[in-house]
Amino acid sequence: MDMSRIANYLAFDIMSNVIFGRDFALLEDSKYRPVVEALKASNVRMGVLLQTDAMRTLRMDKRLFPKAVEGRNIFVQFVKNLLADRFGGSEKGANDMISLLDEGKSDGNKLKKSELLAEGVTLVVAGDLADKPCLTERHDCANTATGSDTTATALSGFLFYMSKHQELLERARLEVTTAFQASAKIKPGKALSECHFLRACIQETMRMSPPASTVLWREVEGEGIELGGHHVPAGCEVGVSIYSLHHNEQYLPEPFVFNPDRRSHGEENEKVSRVAFMPFSIGPRSCIGRSLALQELMVTTAHLLWRFDMKFDPADQMCNLSSGHPSEYALGDHVTSATEGPWIRWRLRQARSQGFE
C-alpha cells in the first residue's frame, strides 16, 4: 500500500473535520481526491517562486507551470465553495474551528464575515494563493503549506522509519496499549501527552525528513548583521535550510541514524537537540498550527499502532529519490516536502496468525 497517497487523504479528512466539521471520506470516496492532487501540483510553482521571485517577470511562472496554476485554481475554488456553504447556512458545524471563530470576538467585537473567510483560508492553506505583488507573494509562499500536506508527509515518514525499525515500533506500541485499553479510547489528553516515546519517534521523523525542509528567506534590514564572523549588508537575503540544520553533525551526532532516544542522552545533548530542531520554523513567523499538527500526529499514529502491525515492503523502490543515504525517507522540495511511498504491508493485530501475505 502506497502510504504517501493514503496519508494525504487521511490527513485531509482529519483537517476537514477539525476545521469545518466535514468528512469527505477520501479513503472510500474518490470524488474529492482531485482537490488533494491539485494542492500538490500548486505547490510546485510556489516552491519556485519562494526561491526565485524573479520568475514572476513577464509571468514566466505561469507559462512554465500551467498545471500548477490549474491546481491552484481548483484548490482555491474548493475552499471558497466550502466556506460559502458554511456561511450561507447550508452547512452547520458544532465544535469545529470555523464555528468557534464565528462565536469568538476580536477587540470586543465579533469577527466580520470577511475576517472569518480569511481565517478559514489561513487554517486550510495559510493564505489565499491569489495573484499578488511579486515580493508579497514570494514571502507569503512560505506560509502556503497546508496542515494536511505537511501532516501527511510526517505520517508517511513515521511509517517508513517505524516499519524498518520493528524494535522501536514495539516500544511505541507498548506505550500506547498501556495507556489505552482500546483504540476507541485514544484521544487528546493527559494519557496521550504522557506517551513520551511516541512523541520522540514523531519528532525524530520530522528531524530526519522535515515536512517543510526548504530555506525560508528573510531580507536583512538596517545597517546589516553579523553572521558567523561575516558582515551581511542590508538588502541581502539570508536563510537557514531546515534539512541541513537537522543533519549538522556539530549538533547531532550520526544525523542519518533514526534515533528517537537522542534527546535523552544527558541534559546537554537534550538542549542541543532542541536548539537544532525547527520543523515548524522558529520565531514570530513560525507555523501557527504546530500544536494542532502534533496532536493530529499523536492521535493518528497511536490509533495505527494500537490496531495494526506493519512491515516495510522490501520491493519498495519509490523511496529512493535521493542518493547517498538509502536509510532515509527521501524528500523533494516544493515549499513543503514532496514525497513518494513508502509501500507498507498491513495486518490487523487481531489477525496475527494470518501473516502479512
C-alpha positions in Angstrom: 0.0 0.0 0.0 1.4 3.4 -1.1 1.3 5.3 2.2 2.2 8.7 0.8 -1.1 8.9 -1.1 -3.1 7.3 1.7 -1.6 9.6 4.3 -2.6 12.6 2.2 -6.2 11.5 2.0 -6.3 10.6 5.7 -4.7 13.9 6.8 -7.0 15.9 4.6 -10.1 14.3 6.1 -8.8 14.9 9.6 -8.1 18.6 9.0 -11.5 19.0 7.2 -13.2 17.5 10.3 -11.3 19.8 12.7 -11.7 23.0 10.7 -15.1 22.6 9.0 -16.8 19.7 10.7 -16.8 17.9 7.3 -15.6 14.4 6.5 -15.0 13.8 2.8 -14.1 10.1 3.4 -11.4 10.3 0.7 -10.2 6.7 1.6 -13.6 5.4 0.5 -14.9 8.1 -1.9 -12.8 9.4 -4.8 -15.0 12.4 -5.5 -12.7 15.0 -3.8 -9.4 13.3 -4.3 -8.5 15.6 -7.2 -8.5 18.5 -4.7 -5.6 17.0 -2.8 -3.7 16.3 -6.0 -4.4 19.9 -7.2 -2.9 21.2 -4.0 0.3 19.2 -4.5 0.5 20.4 -8.1 0.1 24.0 -7.0 3.0 23.8 -4.6 5.4 23.2 -7.4 5.0 26.7 -8.7 5.0 28.1 -5.1 8.3 26.4 -4.4 10.0 28.0 -7.4 8.6 31.5 -6.5 9.8 31.1 -2.9 13.4 30.6 -4.1 13.4 32.8 -7.2 10.8 35.6 -7.2 12.2 36.9 -10.5 10.3 34.1 -12.2 7.2 36.3 -12.0 8.8 38.7 -14.5 6.5 38.7 -17.6 4.5 36.0 -15.8 7.1 33.3 -16.6 6.0 31.2 -13.7 2.5 30.8 -15.2 4.0 30.0 -18.6 6.3 27.4 -17.2 3.9 25.8 -14.7 0.5 25.8 -16.3 -0.5 22.6 -14.4 0.5 24.2 -11.1 -1.7 27.3 -11.9 -4.6 25.0 -12.8 -4.1 23.1 -9.5 -4.1 26.4 -7.6 -7.3 27.5 -9.1 -9.0 24.2 -8.4 -7.9 24.2 -4.7 -8.8 27.8 -4.0 -12.2 27.4 -5.6 -12.8 24.3 -3.5 -12.0 26.3 -0.3 -14.2 29.2 -1.3 -17.1 27.0 -2.1 -16.7 25.2 1.3 -16.7 28.4 3.2 -19.6 29.8 1.2 -21.6 26.7 2.1 -20.9 27.2 5.8 -21.7 30.9 5.9 -24.6 30.6 3.6 -26.4 28.3 6.0 -26.5 25.0 4.1 -23.7 23.6 6.3 -23.6 23.8 10.1 -20.8 22.8 12.3 -20.9 22.2 16.1 -17.5 22.3 17.6 -15.3 22.8 14.5 -12.8 25.7 14.4 -14.9 27.8 12.0 -17.8 27.7 14.4 -15.6 28.6 17.3 -14.2 31.6 15.4 -17.7 32.7 14.4 -18.6 32.7 18.1 -15.4 34.4 19.2 -14.6 38.1 19.4 -11.7 40.3 18.4 -11.2 43.5 20.3 -14.6 43.1 21.8 -16.4 42.6 18.5 -17.4 39.5 16.6 -15.3 38.8 13.5 -16.6 40.0 10.2 -17.6 37.5 7.6 -14.6 38.7 5.5 -12.3 38.1 8.5 -13.8 34.6 9.0 -13.2 33.8 5.4 -9.6 34.9 5.8 -9.2 32.8 8.9 -10.8 29.8 7.3 -8.4 30.1 4.3 -5.5 30.5 6.7 -6.4 27.3 8.5 -6.5 25.4 5.3 -3.8 27.0 3.1 -2.4 29.8 5.3 -3.1 32.5 2.7 -5.2 32.8 -0.4 -3.0 31.9 -3.4 -4.3 34.7 -5.4 -2.1 36.9 -7.6 -0.2 39.4 -5.5 2.8 41.7 -6.0 6.0 39.9 -6.5 7.7 40.4 -3.2 4.5 39.9 -1.2 3.7 36.6 -2.9 7.2 35.3 -2.5 7.2 35.8 1.2 3.6 34.5 1.5 4.7 31.4 -0.3 6.4 30.3 2.9 3.0 30.0 4.5 1.1 28.2 1.8 1.7 24.8 3.2 -1.5 23.1 4.4 -1.9 21.3 7.6 -3.0 18.2 5.7 0.0 18.3 3.3 2.7 18.6 6.0 1.0 16.2 8.4 0.7 13.6 5.6 4.5 13.9 5.0 5.3 13.4 8.7 2.9 10.5 8.9 4.4 8.8 5.8 7.9 9.3 7.2 6.9 7.9 10.6 5.6 4.8 8.9 8.7 4.5 6.8 11.1 4.6 9.9 8.9 2.6 12.3 8.3 -0.2 9.8 12.0 -0.5 9.2 12.8 -0.5 13.0 10.5 -3.1 14.4 12.0 -2.9 17.9 11.2 0.8 18.1 7.7 0.2 16.8 7.1 -2.4 19.5 8.3 0.1 22.2 5.9 2.7 20.9 3.1 0.3 20.6 3.6 -1.0 24.2 3.5 2.6 25.5 0.2 3.2 23.6 -1.5 0.0 24.6 -0.5 0.5 28.2 -2.0 4.0 28.2 -5.3 3.0 26.4 -7.3 -0.2 26.8 -9.0 0.2 23.5 -8.4 2.1 20.2 -11.7 3.9 20.6 -10.4 5.5 23.9 -7.4 7.2 22.2 -8.0 11.0 22.3 -6.0 14.1 23.1 -5.4 14.5 26.8 -3.1 13.6 29.7 -2.7 9.9 28.8 -1.7 10.7 25.2 0.6 13.5 26.3 2.4 11.1 28.5 3.3 8.8 25.6 6.8 10.4 25.5 8.4 7.8 23.3 5.7 8.0 20.7 6.3 11.8 20.6 10.0 11.2 20.4 9.5 9.0 17.4 7.4 11.6 15.6 10.0 14.3 16.4 12.9 12.2 15.1 10.9 11.6 12.0 10.4 15.3 11.4 14.1 15.9 12.2 15.3 13.4 9.6 12.6 14.1 7.0 11.1 17.6 7.8 7.7 18.2 6.2 8.9 21.7 5.2 12.6 21.4 4.6 13.3 24.4 2.4 15.1 27.7 3.0 12.8 30.5 4.2 14.5 33.7 3.1 14.5 36.9 5.1 15.8 40.3 3.9 18.5 42.0 6.0 17.5 45.5 7.1 19.1 48.4 8.9 22.9 48.5 8.8 23.3 44.8 8.2 24.0 42.0 10.5 27.0 39.8 11.6 26.6 36.1 10.9 29.4 33.7 11.7 32.0 36.4 11.7 30.9 37.8 8.3 29.1 41.1 7.7 25.9 40.8 5.6 24.8 44.2 4.3 21.2 45.4 4.2 19.2 44.2 1.2 20.8 40.8 1.1 18.6 37.8 1.8 19.6 35.1 4.3 18.0 31.8 5.4 18.7 28.5 7.0 17.9 25.2 5.3 15.9 23.2 7.9 17.1 20.0 6.4 20.7 21.0 6.6 20.4 22.1 10.2 18.7 18.9 11.2 21.6 16.9 9.6 24.5 19.0 11.0 27.0 16.7 12.8 28.1 19.6 15.0 24.7 19.5 16.8 23.5 15.9 16.1 26.0 13.0 16.0 25.2 10.4 13.4 22.5 12.6 11.8 21.4 10.0 9.3 20.6 7.4 12.0 17.0 7.3 13.2 17.4 7.5 17.0 14.3 8.7 19.0 16.4 8.4 22.2 19.0 11.0 21.2 17.3 13.7 23.4 17.5 11.5 26.5 21.3 11.2 26.5 22.1 13.8 29.1 20.9 17.4 29.7 23.4 19.0 27.4 22.6 16.7 24.5 18.9 17.3 25.0 19.4 21.1 25.0 21.5 21.0 21.8 19.0 18.7 20.1 16.2 21.1 20.9 18.1 24.1 19.6 18.9 22.4 16.3 15.3 21.2 15.8 12.9 23.5 13.8 10.5 21.5 11.6 7.9 24.3 12.1 10.5 27.1 11.7 11.1 29.4 14.7 10.3 32.9 15.7 7.2 35.1 15.1 6.7 33.6 11.6 6.8 30.0 12.7 3.9 27.7 11.9 0.7 28.8 13.6 -0.6 25.2 13.6 2.2 23.4 15.2 0.3 22.3 18.3 -2.6 21.1 16.2 -0.3 19.2 13.9 1.4 17.4 16.7 -1.9 16.5 18.3 -3.1 15.2 15.0 0.0 13.1 14.5 -0.1 11.8 18.1 -3.7 10.6 17.8 -3.3 9.2 14.3 -0.1 7.2 15.0 -1.5 6.0 18.3 -4.5 4.6 16.5 -2.4 2.9 13.9 0.0 1.3 16.4 -2.9 0.1 18.5 -4.8 -1.5 15.6 -2.2 -2.7 13.1 1.0 -4.5 12.6 3.1 -3.0 9.7 6.0 -4.2 7.7 8.1 -2.3 5.1 7.7 -3.9 1.7 11.3 -4.9 0.6 10.2 -4.4 -3.1 9.6 -0.7 -2.4 11.6 1.4 -4.9 9.7 4.6 -4.5 11.6 6.0 -1.5 15.0 6.1 -3.3 14.6 9.7 -4.6 17.9 10.8 -3.2 21.4 9.3 -3.3 23.9 8.5 -0.6 21.5 7.7 2.3 19.2 4.8 1.4 18.2 4.5 5.1 16.4 7.9 5.0 12.9 8.7 3.8 13.7 10.9 0.8 12.0 14.2 0.1 11.6 16.6 -2.7 11.2 20.4 -2.2 8.2 22.4 -3.3 7.7 24.7 -0.2 6.5 21.7 1.7 8.2 18.4 1.0 7.2 16.2 -1.9 7.1 12.5 -1.1 6.5 9.1 -2.7 5.8 5.9 -0.9 6.6 4.1 1.4 5.0 0.9 0.5 3.8 -0.8 3.6 2.2 -4.2 4.3 -0.5 -4.1 6.9 -2.2 -6.6 9.2 -4.8 -6.3 11.9 -3.2 -7.1 15.2 -6.1 -9.5 16.0 -5.2 -11.5 12.9 -1.5 -12.0 13.5 -1.7 -15.8 12.8 -2.7 -15.0 9.2 0.7 -13.3 8.3 1.3 -10.4 6.0 0.8 -12.1 2.7 
